[in-house]
Amino acid sequence: MAKESTIDKQRIKAMKEGRDQKAHEHFVQYAPVWLVTEEPALNIDTLYFNIVFHHPQYGWVNRRYAYDVVTDVLYHKGQQLIDEEKALEIQTKEPYIKASSINSVQAYGG
């Protein structure tokens, strides 16, 4: 794999900062939320990433998103259910967005 240039590192940092600003307002309703993967696609100015959270109807889900830097738009790309064992493993890590407790049915907006 090619070594990242300083410019690429700066672009990736800016992509993450833009994603964080856009994502927080949307993901706070799901808190706590764990960021489990992120993959920058510099050639198309997009940051792909996955989050995990507890959905009140479906249980633990792993959702895929794409953040388009140019348009400042967050795209939902799908979700998969994950089992309790995997969820417990993920919960040992620091959450991306913290909450005092797992979201309730009434807290979920969509």
One Martini backbone bead per residue (centre of mass of N, CA, C, O) as a GRO file, in nm:
protein
  110
    1MET     BB    1   0.097   0.035   0.021
    2ALA     BB    2   0.074   0.356   0.002
    3LYS     BB    3   0.193   0.635   0.117
    4GLU     BB    4   0.085   0.893   0.291
    5SER     BB    5   0.043   1.208   0.252
    6THR     BB    6   0.008   1.507   0.392
    7ILE     BB    7  -0.235   1.590   0.222
    8ASP     BB    8  -0.403   1.336   0.273
    9LYS     BB    9  -0.418   1.367   0.580
   10GLN     BB   10  -0.564   1.640   0.570
   11ARG     BB   11  -0.813   1.544   0.412
   12ILE     BB   12  -0.903   1.327   0.613
   13LYS     BB   13  -0.940   1.515   0.851
   14ALA     BB   14  -1.156   1.694   0.712
   15MET     BB   15  -1.360   1.469   0.661
   16LYS     BB   16  -1.405   1.394   0.961
   17GLU     BB   17  -1.499   1.672   1.056
   18GLY     BB   18  -1.745   1.692   0.869
   19ARG     BB   19  -1.880   1.435   0.963
   20ASP     BB   20  -1.907   1.505   1.262
   21GLN     BB   21  -2.091   1.750   1.226
   22LYS     BB   22  -2.317   1.602   1.068
   23ALA     BB   23  -2.363   1.340   1.248
   24HIS     BB   24  -2.435   1.429   1.534
   25GLU     BB   25  -2.727   1.539   1.482
   26HIS     BB   26  -2.824   1.245   1.398
   27PHE     BB   27  -2.688   1.027   1.613
   28VAL     BB   28  -2.787   1.116   1.900
   29GLN     BB   29  -3.057   0.942   1.895
   30TYR     BB   30  -2.870   0.659   1.925
   31ALA     BB   31  -2.743   0.679   2.182
   32PRO     BB   32  -2.503   0.495   2.181
   33VAL     BB   33  -2.212   0.523   1.955
   34TRP     BB   34  -2.018   0.326   1.726
   35LEU     BB   35  -1.714   0.340   1.559
   36VAL     BB   36  -1.585   0.077   1.337
   37THR     BB   37  -1.549   0.227   1.050
   38GLU     BB   38  -1.310   0.380   0.805
   39GLU     BB   39  -1.315   0.500   0.446
   40PRO     BB   40  -1.131   0.670   0.239
   41ALA     BB   41  -1.222   0.845  -0.082
   42LEU     BB   42  -1.035   1.066  -0.246
   43ASN     BB   43  -1.136   1.047  -0.553
   44ILE     BB   44  -1.457   1.120  -0.424
   45ASP     BB   45  -1.494   1.270  -0.156
   46THR     BB   46  -1.527   1.012   0.054
   47LEU     BB   47  -1.672   0.878   0.364
   48TYR     BB   48  -1.665   0.567   0.492
   49PHE     BB   49  -1.896   0.418   0.743
   50ASN     BB   50  -1.947   0.259   1.068
   51ILE     BB   51  -2.219   0.191   1.290
   52VAL     BB   52  -2.316   0.119   1.635
   53PHE     BB   53  -2.645   0.025   1.767
   54HIS     BB   54  -2.944   0.040   1.955
   55HIS     BB   55  -3.243  -0.079   1.845
   56PRO     BB   56  -3.567  -0.092   1.967
   57GLN     BB   57  -3.668  -0.312   1.740
   58TYR     BB   58  -3.386  -0.478   1.627
   59GLY     BB   59  -3.143  -0.401   1.785
   60TRP     BB   60  -2.840  -0.466   1.679
   61VAL     BB   61  -2.661  -0.235   1.460
   62ASN     BB   62  -2.501  -0.202   1.133
   63ARG     BB   63  -2.416   0.101   0.982
   64ARG     BB   64  -2.394   0.249   0.661
   65TYR     BB   65  -2.192   0.526   0.540
   66ALA     BB   66  -2.181   0.838   0.344
   67TYR     BB   67  -1.957   1.112   0.308
   68ASP     BB   68  -2.002   1.407   0.127
   69VAL     BB   69  -1.798   1.670   0.098
   70VAL     BB   70  -1.905   1.858  -0.128
   71THR     BB   71  -2.228   1.843  -0.020
   72ASP     BB   72  -2.273   1.768   0.281
   73VAL     BB   73  -2.364   1.449   0.276
   74LEU     BB   74  -2.559   1.188   0.424
   75TYR     BB   75  -2.548   0.834   0.351
   76HIS     BB   76  -2.745   0.562   0.351
   77LYS     BB   77  -2.624   0.203   0.289
   78GLY     BB   78  -2.716   0.031   0.535
   79GLN     BB   79  -2.797  -0.281   0.724
   80GLN     BB   80  -2.702  -0.489   1.011
   81LEU     BB   81  -2.726  -0.738   1.214
   82ILE     BB   82  -2.618  -0.808   1.548
   83ASP     BB   83  -2.491  -0.977   1.795
   84GLU     BB   84  -2.440  -0.975   2.131
   85GLU     BB   85  -2.141  -1.049   2.129
   86LYS     BB   86  -2.049  -0.820   1.942
   87ALA     BB   87  -2.170  -0.589   2.109
   88LEU     BB   88  -1.999  -0.638   2.364
   89GLU     BB   89  -1.727  -0.588   2.229
   90ILE     BB   90  -1.785  -0.293   2.138
   91GLN     BB   91  -1.854  -0.179   2.436
   92THR     BB   92  -1.543  -0.175   2.531
   93LYS     BB   93  -1.545   0.077   2.377
   94GLU     BB   94  -1.540   0.389   2.282
   95PRO     BB   95  -1.765   0.609   2.206
   96TYR     BB   96  -1.857   0.837   1.967
   97ILE     BB   97  -2.145   0.859   2.113
   98LYS     BB   98  -2.273   0.956   2.403
   99ALA     BB   99  -2.460   0.807   2.687
  100SER     BB  100  -2.628   0.729   2.978
  101SER     BB  101  -2.812   0.548   2.785
  102ILE     BB  102  -3.001   0.357   2.621
  103ASN     BB  103  -3.217   0.390   2.394
  104SER     BB  104  -3.544   0.452   2.348
  105VAL     BB  105  -3.833   0.433   2.185
  106GLN     BB  106  -3.893   0.748   2.212
  107ALA     BB  107  -3.601   0.849   2.097
  108TYR     BB  108  -3.660   0.743   1.820
  109GLY     BB  109  -3.663   0.894   1.475
  110GLY     BB  110  -3.553   0.655   1.225
   0.00000   0.00000   0.00000
